[in-house]
Amino acid sequence: MKKKLAILFILFLPLLLSAQSDTSFRLLKMVQGDFIDFSVDNLDNMYVLTSRNQVKKFNSNGDSVGIYNDVRKFGQATLIDVSNPLKVLLYYRDFATVVMLDRFLNVVNTTDLRKQGILQARAIGQSYDNKIWVYDELEAKLKKVDEDGKLLQETPDFRLLLIESVSPVKIVDENKYVYLYDPARGVYVFDYFGALKNAILIQQWQNFKVSGKYIYGTLAGKLYRYEIKSALYDEWPLPDAVKESQSFNFSSTRVYALKRNCEGQNSCLYIYTIR
């Protein structure tokens, strides 16, 4: 293993070996339900979206600790941002509406982006100061709004800035930069003043994640890690236990894999750990 690998991957790499030969790869728990998507915060709490549009929270032991059940107002949630465990963001794309929940999944605030003229936005993300980043697809601008939807700042028109339009599916605020990921075009990196700092040719990755100085993602049965500063790639084959999942996430000591049609249930969330 390379000496430069961060602690995260020193812990995580054993999980990427064959499940049959790696005794470190151990199933900790399985949570069954009708899950369609999930996310994990930095405290290993899990947030799952159900087919009935509920949000359920499970603690690091896999025990249910909360539920958001107000499912009739805005239809199906399309995105959940848990970058701040104390403030969860639910995004309802069809209504351009963001619902903010506290750590107990109680509603704190509801932001209707349409009141600021943002009618079409595929992705939103939480900012470092608990505001909201949103990409306005009609105006082709990255915007920052407060809890009431009031515009705080915006970038120039991307069609002038990049000579092309983009459609980001992920917005991540990390280490004083904002990352926009468009699987068809790549990653665009902005500073907090809206200036474009970098464009990274990473395309078609799934399970996209920015953590510290690395960008992670999966493609064709492999996990990729891109070091932002050096622009170097590393890749590892995924074990079948993770490769066959619909989606997966990870923390410093765990891997989470969501699978459909398992164990006689609609879906299962498997939690793997290292011995």
C-alpha positions as CSV (number, residue, x, y, z in Angstrom):
1,M,0.0,0.0,0.0
2,K,1.3,3.4,-0.9
3,K,2.7,5.4,2.0
4,K,0.7,8.5,0.9
5,L,-2.7,6.8,1.4
6,A,-4.8,8.6,3.9
7,I,-6.1,6.9,7.0
8,L,-9.5,6.6,5.3
9,F,-8.1,4.3,2.7
10,I,-5.8,2.4,5.0
11,L,-9.0,1.3,6.7
12,F,-11.1,1.1,3.6
13,L,-8.8,-0.8,1.2
14,P,-9.2,-4.2,2.8
15,L,-12.9,-4.0,2.0
16,L,-12.0,-3.8,-1.7
17,L,-10.4,-7.2,-1.9
18,S,-12.3,-10.4,-2.6
19,A,-14.9,-11.1,0.0
20,Q,-14.0,-14.8,0.0
21,S,-10.3,-14.3,0.8
22,D,-10.5,-11.1,3.0
23,T,-11.5,-12.0,6.6
24,S,-11.6,-8.2,7.4
25,F,-14.7,-7.8,5.3
26,R,-17.5,-8.5,7.8
27,L,-21.2,-8.0,7.7
28,L,-22.2,-6.0,10.7
29,K,-25.9,-5.7,10.2
30,M,-28.7,-5.7,7.6
31,V,-31.6,-3.4,7.7
32,Q,-34.7,-4.4,5.6
33,G,-37.4,-2.2,4.1
34,D,-38.7,-0.6,1.0
35,F,-35.8,1.7,0.5
36,I,-35.1,3.4,-2.8
37,D,-32.1,5.6,-1.8
38,F,-30.0,6.4,1.2
39,S,-27.2,8.6,2.6
40,V,-24.8,8.5,5.5
41,D,-23.5,11.3,7.6
42,N,-20.1,11.7,9.3
43,L,-21.4,10.1,12.5
44,D,-22.4,6.9,10.7
45,N,-26.1,7.7,11.0
46,M,-28.1,6.4,8.0
47,Y,-31.0,8.2,6.3
48,V,-33.1,6.2,3.9
49,L,-35.8,7.3,1.5
50,T,-38.7,4.8,1.2
51,S,-41.0,4.1,-1.8
52,R,-43.7,5.9,0.3
53,N,-41.6,9.0,0.4
54,Q,-40.8,8.6,4.1
55,V,-37.4,9.5,5.5
56,K,-36.1,7.1,8.2
57,K,-33.1,7.6,10.3
58,F,-31.0,4.8,11.8
59,N,-28.2,5.3,14.2
60,S,-24.7,3.7,13.8
61,N,-26.0,0.5,15.4
62,G,-28.8,0.2,12.8
63,D,-31.6,1.1,15.2
64,S,-34.4,3.3,14.0
65,V,-34.3,6.7,15.8
66,G,-36.5,8.9,13.7
67,I,-39.0,9.2,10.8
68,Y,-40.2,12.0,8.6
69,N,-43.7,11.1,7.5
70,D,-45.2,14.3,5.9
71,V,-45.5,12.8,2.4
72,R,-48.4,14.5,0.9
73,K,-47.2,18.0,0.1
74,F,-44.4,17.8,-2.4
75,G,-44.4,14.3,-3.9
76,Q,-41.3,12.2,-4.1
77,A,-38.1,13.5,-2.7
78,T,-35.3,13.4,-5.2
79,L,-32.2,14.2,-3.1
80,I,-31.2,14.1,0.6
81,D,-28.2,16.1,1.9
82,V,-26.8,15.0,5.3
83,S,-23.4,16.8,5.2
84,N,-24.5,18.5,8.4
85,P,-26.0,15.9,10.8
86,L,-27.8,18.7,12.6
87,K,-29.6,20.0,9.5
88,V,-30.8,17.6,6.9
89,L,-32.0,18.9,3.5
90,L,-34.7,17.2,1.5
91,Y,-35.1,18.4,-2.1
92,Y,-38.3,17.9,-4.1
93,R,-37.3,18.7,-7.7
94,D,-40.8,18.7,-9.2
95,F,-41.8,21.5,-6.8
96,A,-38.3,23.2,-6.6
97,T,-38.7,23.0,-2.8
98,V,-36.2,22.3,-0.1
99,V,-37.4,21.0,3.3
100,M,-35.0,21.4,6.2
101,L,-35.1,18.9,9.1
102,D,-33.4,18.9,12.4
103,R,-31.5,15.9,13.8
104,F,-34.8,14.4,15.0
105,L,-36.3,14.8,11.5
106,N,-38.7,17.6,12.6
107,V,-39.3,20.3,10.0
108,V,-37.4,23.4,10.7
109,N,-38.1,25.4,7.5
110,T,-39.4,25.1,4.0
111,T,-37.8,27.0,1.1
112,D,-39.7,27.4,-2.2
113,L,-37.1,28.2,-4.8
114,R,-39.7,29.3,-7.2
115,K,-40.3,32.5,-5.2
116,Q,-36.9,33.6,-6.4
117,G,-37.6,32.5,-10.0
118,I,-35.7,29.3,-9.8
119,L,-38.0,27.0,-11.7
120,Q,-35.7,24.2,-12.8
121,A,-32.9,22.9,-10.6
122,R,-31.7,19.3,-10.6
123,A,-29.3,19.5,-7.7
124,I,-28.9,21.4,-4.4
125,G,-26.3,21.2,-1.7
126,Q,-25.7,22.6,1.8
127,S,-23.1,25.3,2.2
128,Y,-20.5,25.5,4.9
129,D,-22.6,28.3,6.6
130,N,-25.8,26.3,6.4
131,K,-27.2,28.1,3.4
132,I,-28.2,26.4,0.2
133,W,-26.3,26.1,-3.1
134,V,-28.5,25.5,-6.1
135,Y,-27.9,25.3,-9.8
136,D,-30.5,27.2,-11.8
137,E,-30.7,25.3,-15.1
138,L,-32.8,27.9,-16.9
139,E,-30.3,30.8,-16.2
140,A,-27.3,28.4,-16.2
141,K,-26.0,29.9,-12.9
142,L,-24.8,28.5,-9.6
143,K,-26.7,30.4,-6.9
144,K,-26.5,30.6,-3.1
145,V,-29.8,31.3,-1.2
146,D,-30.7,31.6,2.4
147,E,-33.4,29.7,4.3
148,D,-36.1,32.0,2.9
149,G,-34.9,31.5,-0.6
150,K,-33.4,35.0,-0.8
151,L,-30.5,35.2,-3.3
152,L,-27.2,35.9,-1.7
153,Q,-24.8,35.4,-4.6
154,E,-24.6,33.9,-8.0
155,T,-22.0,33.0,-10.7
156,P,-22.0,34.4,-14.3
157,D,-24.0,32.5,-16.9
158,F,-22.2,29.2,-17.4
159,R,-22.9,29.4,-21.2
160,L,-20.6,32.4,-21.3
161,L,-18.2,31.2,-18.7
162,L,-17.7,27.7,-20.1
163,I,-19.1,28.1,-23.6
164,E,-21.5,25.2,-22.8
165,S,-24.4,24.3,-20.6
166,V,-24.1,21.8,-17.8
167,S,-26.6,19.7,-15.8
168,P,-25.0,18.9,-12.4
169,V,-26.5,16.0,-10.4
170,K,-24.4,16.7,-7.3
171,I,-23.3,19.9,-5.5
172,V,-20.7,19.5,-2.7
173,D,-19.3,22.2,-0.4
174,E,-15.9,20.9,0.8
175,N,-12.7,22.6,2.0
176,K,-13.6,26.1,0.9
177,Y,-14.7,25.0,-2.6
178,V,-17.9,24.1,-4.3
179,Y,-17.9,21.1,-6.6
180,L,-20.5,20.6,-9.3
181,Y,-20.6,17.2,-10.9
182,D,-22.1,16.6,-14.3
183,P,-21.6,13.0,-15.4
184,A,-21.6,13.9,-19.0
185,R,-19.1,16.7,-18.8
186,G,-17.1,16.5,-15.6
187,V,-16.5,18.3,-12.3
188,Y,-16.4,22.1,-12.0
189,V,-14.8,23.6,-9.0
190,F,-15.7,27.1,-7.7
191,D,-14.5,29.2,-4.8
192,Y,-17.0,30.8,-2.5
193,F,-17.0,34.0,-4.6
194,G,-18.2,32.2,-7.6
195,A,-15.0,32.1,-9.6
196,L,-14.2,29.0,-11.6
197,K,-11.0,27.5,-10.2
198,N,-10.8,24.2,-12.0
199,A,-12.5,21.8,-14.4
200,I,-11.8,18.0,-13.9
201,L,-12.5,15.5,-16.6
202,I,-14.2,12.9,-14.5
203,Q,-17.2,11.4,-16.4
204,Q,-19.8,8.8,-15.9
205,W,-18.9,8.0,-12.3
206,Q,-21.5,6.8,-9.9
207,N,-21.7,7.2,-6.1
208,F,-19.8,10.5,-6.5
209,K,-18.3,11.8,-3.3
210,V,-15.9,14.5,-2.3
211,S,-14.1,14.0,1.0
212,G,-11.1,16.0,2.1
213,K,-8.5,16.2,-0.7
214,Y,-10.0,13.3,-2.7
215,I,-12.9,12.7,-5.1
216,Y,-14.3,9.2,-5.1
217,G,-16.6,7.3,-7.5
218,T,-17.4,4.0,-9.0
219,L,-17.4,2.8,-12.6
220,A,-17.5,-0.7,-14.2
221,G,-17.0,-2.6,-11.0
222,K,-14.1,-0.5,-9.7
223,L,-13.7,2.2,-7.1
224,Y,-11.8,5.2,-8.2
225,R,-10.0,7.8,-6.1
226,Y,-8.8,11.1,-7.6
227,E,-6.4,13.3,-5.6
228,I,-7.4,16.9,-6.3
229,K,-4.0,18.5,-5.9
230,S,-1.9,16.1,-7.8
231,A,-4.5,14.9,-10.4
232,L,-3.5,11.3,-9.8
233,Y,-5.9,8.4,-9.9
234,D,-6.0,5.2,-7.9
235,E,-8.4,2.3,-8.6
236,W,-9.5,-0.9,-6.8
237,P,-11.8,-3.7,-7.9
238,L,-15.0,-3.9,-5.8
239,P,-15.9,-7.1,-4.1
240,D,-19.1,-8.8,-5.4
241,A,-20.9,-7.9,-2.2
242,V,-20.6,-4.3,-3.0
243,K,-20.4,-4.5,-6.8
244,E,-23.9,-6.0,-7.1
245,S,-25.6,-3.3,-5.0
246,Q,-27.8,-0.5,-6.4
247,S,-25.7,2.1,-4.7
248,F,-23.1,2.3,-1.9
249,N,-21.6,4.8,0.5
250,F,-18.7,4.6,3.0
251,S,-17.2,6.2,6.1
252,S,-13.7,5.8,7.6
253,T,-14.5,2.3,8.9
254,R,-17.7,1.1,7.2
255,V,-19.2,0.3,3.8
256,Y,-22.9,0.6,3.1
257,A,-24.5,-1.2,0.2
258,L,-28.2,-0.9,-0.9
259,K,-29.6,-3.9,-2.8
260,R,-33.0,-4.5,-4.3
261,N,-35.0,-7.7,-4.1
262,C,-33.1,-9.4,-1.3
263,E,-34.0,-11.7,1.5
264,G,-37.6,-11.7,0.4
265,Q,-37.9,-7.9,0.9
266,N,-38.1,-5.0,-1.5
267,S,-34.6,-3.9,-0.5
268,C,-31.8,-4.3,2.1
269,L,-29.2,-2.0,3.4
270,Y,-26.1,-4.0,4.3
271,I,-23.6,-2.5,6.8
272,Y,-20.1,-3.9,6.5
273,T,-17.2,-3.2,8.9
274,I,-13.6,-4.0,9.4
275,R,-12.5,-6.3,12.2
